[in-house]
Amino acid sequence: MICRAALLLAGSLLVGGCAPTDPATQPDVAIPASCRPPAPFTIQHPAWATNASLYQVNVRQYTPEGTFRAFEKHLPRLQKMGVGILWLMPVQPIGQEKRKGTLGSQYSLRDYRTVNPEFGSLADLQHLIAEAHRLKMHVILDWVANHTSWDSELSRQHPDWFTHDAQGHFVPPVADWQDVIDLDYAQPGLRQYMTQSMAYWVKDVGFDGFRCDVAGLVPTDFWNATRAELTKIKPVFMLAEWDELHDPPFLKKGEFTPHTHLLEKAFDATYALRLHYLIDSIAQGKRPVAALPPYFAAERRRYPAGVYLMNFTSSHDVNSWDNPEGIRLGANAQAFAVLTTLLPGIPLVYSGQEAASTRKLRFFDKDTIRWNGYPLNAFYAALLHLKQRSAALRNGDACAKFTILPAPAECFAFERASGDGQARVWTVINLGAQPQTLARPAELVTDAFADVGSPLEGPTLSVPAHGWRVLTTKKP
């Protein structure tokens, strides 16, 4: 059914009043073995991640209280918005020594196995996870395996598990990260401790996996072994902060290796960092839209079909250190959100994006998100519900098809189709200041957002300036 309760805002279509299928009724769908990537990519993705999206939760800044209990009140809204996997930023206590700001970085951990009282108690956290599970959502924990705070429990109890300089002093992993010290994975005891700690948060606390900070700086064989141990407990989802197609700027020349093999046995997804920075460059006029197809060709050269990355327009790092998407991407912020949600890969929504926030949140101090009535809640709901219900948009499906289509110079158009061709999603974004007219693909008669006033039976479609059109088969 086409939703006619649409609002026209800044040349883009926003759904108002649509009632998508309740995500709690969506069954988990495992990708058949015949449609999985070939060896050595042997990851068994959990069935519940097949049509899932990610939502990053910054508990500290989410509410005035900044607690698990206060955030938990948002779970029904996020479930209705179509969120499949909640990613909680680190929940452990933060170090005091060399702390940055008044509250410190949530990535400077003092103790791997306890809860930061700033957020509440362990019981509060378990209650939050249980409620998310009741609403058919899953929860992953941000895991910082590469380093600890200077005054961590491990630095006191096992100083031999850390990297030292020639004088025997602890050292930061990166020169700018002065509030943390580097762990040494040549130490068998450290590996055992870290794996056991991660298993604790899955088995005893209830998490469903991890987002792993700077995962490429930790040996891949550690991740491979740890994933195997976690899978013995239950199916888990593992996201790596890394991209083999992107040389991170914090590493010295020659330190980056594009061959970490993280997606073969350890991780379900890594970041699409190269795509993220390309999108920023296109939005700022530094690169043309025509740079997108070569990127996707490079991604396919690196990975076979069915191996996927995480697509995003914002995150905790991007928001605080670069700028919110409304500033970086300007009038095309929502068009790029359409792109990153519907491309092959798992999409991410960061805390506050549904509020259309234009504020850089402070990283080391309290800075509550201003929600302003959630003006983009319905926009993200339309995207995430389409992601949930369409067989054409499944994560990890090597039988699915992704086809880039001809389009005007300032547009990017593509189609995704299920392996049997029964489900198809056609997407075009217009990054230019003028409307564009494109031919309407045959058999695609349902507008995923709204009826813009012209019948869909016609041979052409108008795409608003800085806008988009998304068409699907009747039964996506």
VODO-462601 format. One record per atom (N, C-alpha, C): z, x, y. Coordinates in steps of 0.1 Angstrom, whole numbers, plus 5000, padded with zeros to 4 digits. Example, Ala and Ser with C-alpha at 12.3 -4.5 7.8 and 13.67 -1.06 7.14 Angstrom:
507851324943507851234955507851324967507151284978507151374989507951295000
***
This chain:
500050084988500050005000500050095012499250055022499250135035500350085044501150175049502150135059501550125072501750015079501149985092502150005103503350035100504350055111504350205115503350235123503050375127503350395142503750515145503950555159503050665162502450665174501550775178502350865187502550985183503351085191502651215192502351255204501751395206500551405198499751305196498451305189498651315174499851285169500151295155500751165150500551135137500951005132502351025125503250935129504550935123504850805117505250805104505550685097506850625103506850495106508050425109508150305101509250295093509450175085508850175071508250285067507750295053508950295044508750245032509850245022509250305009509250445008508650504996509550474984508950504973509650484960510950564960512050504955513350574954513150694946513450814951513350934944514250944931515350864932516250874920515550804908514550734910513850664899512750754893512450864900511350944895511751034883510951024872511351094860511051244862511751324855511451464854510251484845509351574850508051594842507951744840507951774827507751914824506251944823505852064828504452104827504152144812503052084806502752114792502452264791502652304778502452454776501052494778500052404776498652434778498352444792499252404802498952414816499852504823500452604816501352704822500552834823500952914833500253044835500253134823499353224821499253304810500353414810500653484799501453594799500853704808501753784815503153804813504053704821503453604827504153504835504753404825505953424821506553344810507753254814507953244827508953164832508853014827509952954823510052814819510652744830509852684839510452604850511152484846512352454851513052334848512152204851512152114842511351994844511651924858512951924862513251864874512751924887512152044885511552114897510052094898509452014889508052004889507451944901508151834906507651774918508651784930509451884929510551894939510151974951510951944962510952024974512352084976512352184985513652244988514152205002515452195003516052175016517252275018517152365028518152465031519252405039520452425034521652365041522452475047522552475061523452565068524752485071525652495061526852415062527652445075527752565079528452605091527952525103526652515105526152455117525752305115525852245103525352115100526152005107527452015108528251915114529351985123529951905132531051965140532152035132532451965120533452025112533052145104531752155101531152265093531752285080531952165073532652175060531752105049532152135036531452065025531551915026532751865029532951725029532151655040532151725052531351665063529851655059529351765053527951765050527651665039528551645030528351555019527951415023528351375035528051235040526551225043525851335044524351335047523551325034524151335022523451335010522551215008523151095010522250975008521050975017521151025029520051035038518951135033519451245028518551345023517851305010518651225002518051174990516951074993517150985003516150895007514950965014515251075020514151155026513251215016513651225003512851284993513251424989514351474993514751614989515051614974514551724968514751744953515851844950515751954958516652074955517352114968518652104969519452154980519752304978519552384988519852524988520952544998522152574993523352605001523352755005523452785018523652925022525052965016525253105015526453155008527753085012528553055001529752975003530953065002530853194999531953284997532553335010533853385009534453445021533653555027533753575040533053675048533953785052533453905052534154025055534654025070535754095072536254115086535854255092535754355084535454485089534054495093533854545106532454555112531754415113532554315113531954175114531154165127530054085126529254055138529653915143529753905156530153775162531553735158531853615161533253565158533453525144532453475138532553425124531853515113531053605118530353695109529153635102528453725095527253675087527653625074527053515070527353445057526753535046526053635049525453735039526253865038527453865044528353975043529553925035529453935022530453865013531553965010532753905010533953975007534453954992534153844987534553814973533553724967532953764956531853684949532353564942533653554939534053444930535053344936535153344950535953244956535153174968535753074973535152994983535653024997534753025007535153055021535952935026537252945030538052835034537552765047536652845054535952785066535252655062534752645050533952535045534752435037535852465032536652375024537152445012537452365002538052414989536952414978537352484967536452474955536252334951537352254951537252114947536252044956536352074969535352004978533952034975533652164971532352204968531852144955532752134945532352074933532151924934532851864943532651714946531251694953530951784962529551784968528451794957528651894949527551914938527551794929528651734925528651624916527951504923528251484936527651374943526051394944525651514947524251544947523651514933524251554923523751524909523751374907524651304911524651154910523451094917523051154928521851104935520551164930520651234918519451294912518851414920519751474927519251604934519951714927519351834928519951964922520352054934521252144931521852234941521752374936521252464945521152604942522052684953522552794949523452874957522753004962522853034975522353154981523153274975522453364969523153474962522853614968523853694972523653814979524053924969523053974961523354074951523154214956522554234967522154374971523254444978524154374984525254444993526454354994527554414999528754335002529254375016530354305020530954355033531654485030532054555041532754685040534054665033534754555035536054535030536054445018535054445010534954354999535854394988536154294979536954324967536354434959535054434958534354534950534454674956534454684969534554814976535854874974536954794972538254844969538554874955538054784946538254804932537354894925536054894929535054974922534155044933534655144940533855214950532755284944532855314931531755384924530555304922530655174924529455074922528555074935528855154945528155154957527355284960526355274968525555384972526355464982526255604981527055684991526055784997526455835009525655945015526156075010525656185016525956315011527456345013528056285022529556305025530356215017529756125008530556035000530955905007530355875018530655745025529755635021530255515022529355395020528255395030527155335026525955325036525455185036524955135047524255005048522855025040522354915035521054915028519954935038520054885050519054895061519854935073519255015081519955075093520554965102519854855104520354745113521454665107521654665094522654585087523954655086524554675098525754755099527054685094526954565091528154485086528254485071527254545064527254545049527054685044527354695031527154825024526354805011525654905007524654894996525254914982524954824973525354834959524354914951524854984941524055074932523955014918522654964916522454904903522155004891522455134894522455224883523755214875524655144880525955124874526055014865526155034852526254924842527354824845528454864849529554774852529254674863528554724873528154634884527154524879526254564871525254464865526054354857526954404849527654304841528454214849529154264859529954184868529154084876527954124881527154034889526553924880526153954868525653854859526753754856527953804853529053714849529453624861529353684873529653604885528653494887527453524886526453414887526553304876526953354864527153254853528353164857529353214863530553134867530153024876529253054886528952944896528052844889527352874879526452774872527352694862528052764853528852704842530052624847530852694856532152634860532152554872531252594882531152524895530152414895528952434888528052334886526652354893526452474899525152494905524052494895522852474900521652464892520652584893521152684899520352804901520652874914519752964919520053054930518853084938519053094951518153164960518753304962517953404959518453544959517953624971518953664979518653744991518053874988517053914996516254034995516154084980515653994972515554014958514854134954513854174961512954284958513754424960514854424966515654544967516554564955516654464947517454474934516554494923516854584913515954604902515554484895514254464892513654354885514254334871514554444864515154424851516454364851517254384862518554304863518254154864517354114873517053974874516453914861515653994854515153944841516253914831517154004830518253994821519153874825519453864838520353764843519753624841518453614844517753484842517953434828517753524818517853494804519253444801520253504807521653464804521953334810521453304822521753174829521053064821519853084816519152984809519852944796520753034791521552994779522552884783522852874796523852774800523152644802522052644810521252524813520052564820519052484821517852514829518152544843517752654849518052684863516752704871516852694884515752724893516152854901515252954902515553074908514453104919514953124931514053154943514353294948513353374950513553514954513053524969513953584977513453614991512653744990511353734988510453844986509053794986508153874989506753844988505953964985505253974973504554094970503254114979502954014987501854014996502254055010503554085012504054105026504954225026504654325034505454445035506554415046507854395042508854355051509154465062509254425075509354515086510654595085511654555078512954625078512954745069511854765061511754875052510954995059511355115056510555225061509255235054508355305061506955325055507055385041506355325032506355385018507455325009508355255014509455205006509155074999508154995004507754864998506854884986507154814975506254814964505754674962504454654961503854524959503854484944504554554936504554534921505954514916506654414921508054394916508054304904507054234901506954144889508054044888508554004900509653904900509353774895508053734895507653594891507253594876507353704869506953694855508053644846509353694847510353654838511653604845511753634858513053604865513053484874511953474883512053374894510953264892511353144896510353034896509453044908509953104920509153114932509653224940508853284948509253374959508753314972509153374983508753334996507253354998506553265005505153295010505253355024505753475025506053535038504753565045503753625038502453655045501853535050501953425043501353295049502153245061503453265060504253215071503853285084503753415084503453495096501953475100501153445090499753415094499753275102500453185097500553055104501053075118502053155120502553185134501453245142500653335136499653395144498553305148498153215139497153115142497653015153498952975152499452885162499452945176499653075176499753145189498453205194497353165187495953215191495653355188496453425180496153565176495253575164495153475156494253465144493553335144492353325138491553205137492053125125491752995125491952915113491152965101490053035104489253085093489953195086491153245090491853345083492653285071492753155070493453095059492753105045491453085044490853095031490953235025490853345033491053485027492453505022493453435029494853455024494953385010494453265008494553204995493753274985492653344988491953424979492853544975493553604984494453714981495553674972496153554975497153504966496753484952495553434950494953414937494653544930494253644937494053774931495353834926496453804933497653854929498253774917498153644918498753554908497753464902497953434889497053324883497453184887496553094885496852954888498152914881498952834889500252784883501452874887501252994891502253074897502353044912503553004916503652944930504753014939504553004952505453054962506052944970507052974978507652874987507052885000506452765005505852755018506852695028506852745041507752695050507352725064507852645074507652675088508952725095510052715088511352755094512352785083513352865086514452895077515552945086516752985080517853035088517453155096516753245089516253375096515253345107514253265104513153235113513753165125514553065123515152985135515953075144516853155138517753235146517153365152516253425145515753555150514353545156513553445153512253435159512353315169512153195164512353075173512152955164512652835168512452715161510952685161510452615151509052585149508352515161509152435168508552365179508152465190508852575191508452675201507352775195507552825183506552915177505252845175505252725170503952655166503552555176504352525186503952435197503452295192502352255198501852115195501452105180501252215173500852205159501952215149503252205154504352225144504352125133504051995136504051895125502751915116501651945122500451975114500652085104501352185109501652295099502652255089503552165092504552115082503752035072502751965075501851895066501251995057500652095063499952205055500952265045502152315049502952385040503652295030503652165032504252075022503252045011501952035015500951985005500152094999500252215004499552324997500152354983499452424974500152464962501352554965502452524959503652594961504752484964505952534964507152444967507452454981507552334988507852335003509352345006509652395018511052405022511152335036512252265037512652205050514052265053514152315065515452385070516252285077517552295077518552215084518052195098517952075103517552045117516152015119515252055110513852025113513551875114514251795107514051655108514551595121515351685129515851645142514851695153513751765149512851825159513551915169514551985163515352075172514552185177514752215190514052335196515052445200516252435194517252535197517352645186517552765191517852875182519352875178519652855166521052845162521652985162522853005167523553135167523853165152523653295149523853325135525253365131525953425140527353475137528453395144528153275150529053195157528753045154529752965158529552825156528552765166527652685161526552635169525952505163526652395164526252275157524852225160524152185150522852115152523051985159522151955169522051835176521051745169521451635163520551565154519651465162520151415173519351325182518651205174519351155165518851035158517751065147517651195143516651225133515251175135514651215146513351155150512251185140512351295132511251335122511651305108512751225106513151195093512051115085511451015091510450945084509151025082508851115091507751205089507951295076509051355075509351435063509451355051509951225052510051135041508751105035507751085044506351055039505851175031506051295036505551415029506251435016507551435016508351465005508151364993508051234997507851134987506451144981505451184989504151204983504251324973504951424977505051544968505751504955506751414956507451364944506651284934505751204940505151104931503751144926503151244933501751274930501551374919500851344909500551444898499651554903498951534914498151634920498851744927500151724930500951814938502051884930501951884917502951944908503152094910504352144909504652284910504352344896503652464896503552534883502452484874501652394878500552334870499252414870499052494860497852584860496552504858496652374853495452294851495052214864495852214874495552144886494552224894493852154903492752214911493052214925492752324932492952344947491552384952491052304961489652324966489752324981489352434988489152435002487852375006487852285016486652205019486052245033484752225035484252255048484852165059485052225070485652155081485352215095485452145106485252205119486052325121485752415131486352545132487852535134488352435141489752435144490552345134489852305123490452225112490552305099491452265091491552315077491652205068490752195058490752085049490752135035491452055026491552095012491851975003491551984991491851874981492651944970493651864965494351904953494151794943493951824931493751724920494451764908494951664900495551684887494451734878494851794867493851844857492951744852493351614850492451514845491651444856491951484869491151434880491551294884492551234878492951094881493751094894494551194897495351204910494651304919494451264931493851344941494451324955494751434962495251434975494351514984493851454995492851525004493651535017493651655023494451685035493551755045493651715057492951785068493951795080494151915086494851935098493951975109494151925121493351955132494252025142494052155144494852245153494252255167493252185169492552185182493052075192492552085204493051995215492151865216491151855207490151745207490151675193490051545193489951475180488651525173488751515160487551555151487251445142485951435138485551335128485051405116485551365104485151425092484651315082483851345073483351255062484551225053484651095050485751055041485351075027486251145019485851165005485851034997484951024988484750894980486050874972486450754970487550704961488850724967488950804978490250824984490550714995491250614992491350495000492750475006493750555002495050525007495450635016495850595028496350685038497850715036498250835033499650865029500550845041500050835053500950815065500850675071499650635075499550515082498050475084497850345086496550295090496450315105495550395110495350425124494550325131494250215125493450115132492050095128491550185120490150175115490150155100489250075094489250055080488950185072489550205061489350325053488150315045487450205045486150185037485050265044485150295057484050365064483750505059482550555062482250685057482850805064483550785076484150895083485550855087486250965091487650945095487851025108488650975117489051045129490351125126490351245130491651325129492151355143493251315147493751335161493951485165493851515177494151645182495551685178495751805173497051855168497651755157496751695150497151595140496651625126496651515118496351535104495951405098495251405087495051285078495251335064495951245056496251275042495851155034494851165026494351055018494651075003494950974996495150984981494450874974494350894961493850784952494850674952494450554947495450444948496650464940496550534929497750574921497850724920498550784930498650924931499450984920
***
